């Protein structure tokens, strides 16, 4: 997994370092990144997915070069209900790669 260090907080990074674990952003780090940047992306099974806040309209979620497009009223609704291929994004998070803000 490609890691962007500033998605993992310093305190969490220290804890992971002491435990000998890699600095990989978990789903909560991803949500925190969205709350900071207002946009995020990740790759799942070779497809890049994007997430972007749209002022007064909610959160858009899409797969690049796919017909995947959903709109959620807020990030909380995304976190609870967003799915890819029938699986909740939060439940497949250990399989995603290249977590980042939109490039």
C-alpha positions as CSV (number, residue, x, y, z in Angstrom):
1,X,0.0,0.0,0.0
2,X,1.3,3.4,-0.9
3,X,1.3,5.6,2.2
4,X,1.0,9.3,2.6
5,X,2.5,10.0,6.0
6,X,0.4,13.0,6.8
7,X,-2.8,11.0,6.7
8,X,-1.5,9.1,9.8
9,X,-1.4,11.4,12.8
10,X,1.9,11.9,14.6
11,X,0.6,10.1,17.8
12,X,-0.7,7.2,15.8
13,X,2.6,7.0,13.8
14,X,4.6,6.9,17.1
15,X,2.3,4.0,18.3
16,X,2.6,2.1,15.1
17,X,6.4,2.6,15.1
18,X,6.7,1.2,18.6
19,X,4.6,-1.8,17.5
20,X,6.7,-2.3,14.4
21,X,3.7,-1.7,12.1
22,X,3.7,0.3,8.9
23,X,2.2,3.8,8.8
24,X,-0.9,2.8,6.8
25,X,-4.0,5.0,7.0
26,X,-7.0,3.2,8.2
27,X,-10.6,4.0,7.2
28,X,-10.9,6.6,10.1
29,X,-7.7,8.3,8.8
30,X,-9.2,8.4,5.4
31,X,-12.3,10.1,6.7
32,X,-10.2,12.5,8.7
33,X,-8.2,13.2,5.5
34,X,-11.5,14.0,3.7
35,X,-12.6,16.3,6.5
36,X,-9.2,18.2,6.1
37,X,-8.8,18.2,2.3
38,X,-12.5,18.0,1.2
39,X,-11.5,15.4,-1.3
40,X,-9.7,12.0,-1.3
41,X,-8.9,9.1,-3.5
42,X,-7.9,5.4,-3.3
43,X,-7.4,2.4,-5.5
44,X,-9.3,-0.9,-5.1
45,X,-8.6,-3.8,-7.4
46,X,-6.9,-1.6,-9.9
47,X,-9.7,1.1,-10.1
48,X,-9.2,4.5,-8.6
49,X,-12.1,5.9,-6.7
50,X,-12.6,9.6,-5.8
51,X,-14.5,11.3,-3.1
52,X,-15.3,15.1,-3.2
53,X,-17.4,17.4,-1.2
54,X,-19.7,19.7,-3.2
55,X,-20.8,22.8,-1.4
56,X,-24.4,22.6,-0.3
57,X,-24.9,19.3,-2.2
58,X,-23.1,16.7,-0.1
59,X,-20.4,14.2,-1.1
60,X,-19.8,12.7,-4.5
61,X,-18.2,9.2,-4.8
62,X,-17.1,7.8,-8.2
63,X,-14.9,5.2,-9.8
64,X,-12.7,6.6,-12.6
65,X,-13.5,5.1,-16.0
66,X,-16.5,3.2,-14.5
67,X,-20.2,3.9,-14.3
68,X,-19.8,4.1,-10.5
69,X,-21.3,7.4,-9.2
70,X,-23.1,8.0,-5.9
71,X,-24.0,11.1,-4.0
72,X,-24.3,11.1,-0.2
73,X,-25.7,13.9,2.0
74,X,-22.5,14.1,4.1
75,X,-19.3,12.2,5.0
76,X,-21.0,10.3,7.8
77,X,-23.5,8.8,5.3
78,X,-20.7,7.9,3.0
79,X,-18.8,6.2,5.8
80,X,-21.8,4.2,6.8
81,X,-23.3,3.3,3.4
82,X,-20.7,3.6,0.5
83,X,-20.2,0.3,-1.3
84,X,-18.1,-1.1,-4.1
85,X,-19.4,-4.2,-5.8
86,X,-21.9,-4.7,-3.0
87,X,-19.3,-4.5,-0.2
88,X,-19.1,-1.6,2.2
89,X,-16.0,0.5,1.6
90,X,-15.1,0.4,5.3
91,X,-15.2,-3.5,5.2
92,X,-12.8,-3.7,2.3
93,X,-10.4,-1.0,3.5
94,X,-7.6,-3.5,4.2
95,X,-7.5,-4.2,0.4
96,X,-7.2,-0.6,-0.8
97,X,-4.0,1.1,-2.1
98,X,-2.7,4.5,-2.9
99,X,-4.8,6.5,-0.3
100,X,-4.3,10.1,-1.0
101,X,-6.0,13.4,-1.6
102,X,-7.1,13.9,-5.2
103,X,-4.1,14.3,-7.5
